Amino acid sequence: MNGLEGLTPEQELAIQKARKRIIESIGKNMDLYGITLSHGLLYGLMFFQNGPMTLDDMGQAMEMSKTSMSTGIRTLLDMKMVNQVWEKGSRKDFYEVESDWYQTFADFFGIKWRKALEINLQSLRKSLVELQALAERFPEDAQLQACLEIDITKIKEAIAYYKWLGKLIDSLESGEIYQFIPKEPPESK
């Protein structure tokens, strides 16, 4: 399943060493995605599998409980970093890594950024309406108007930023971004 069958012990050890380094690096960097080290290591492990894995397979390979693997897989599924797949003749659930890292990035950041965007825009718009109403109630108060003008300007700038971020998210989700920043082809040997 991991493609090392039939290799000499020396060859297998060299490949395992390189894989372990990458898996550990992936695991350590998953905090950027809000994913724990153990779930990042699970993702790294699955990355090097040449086929789908069950929770039992993962638990055995990671020397962790099936419950921990289930929690990790749920997290990775929610982030669209792994997919559940069907295996003919088996009742068990199988999972594999989403092989398109560009899509994984777009899905993950689209999910996270859109959530933040919606929360922040809602707060900004509500505050803008309240401050504009306050300005209308006290049009003769110069000190209040000066203070409100500064805040309203900042809020409008923030709203403009979040509208731009929405367009960036849309371009990630649609793939349009790759017209401006093309995907890199893998290096040849």
Secondary structure, 3 states (H helix, E strand, C coil): CCCCCCCCHHHHHHHHHHHHHHHHHHHHHHHHHCCCHHHHHHHHHHHCCCCCECHHHHHHHHCCCHHHHHHHHHHHHHCCCEEEECCCCCCCCEEEECCCHHHHHHHHHHHHHHHHHHHHHHHHHHHHHHHHHHHHHCCCCHHHHHHHHHHHHHHHHHHHHHHHHHHHHHHHHHCCHHHHCCCCCCCCC
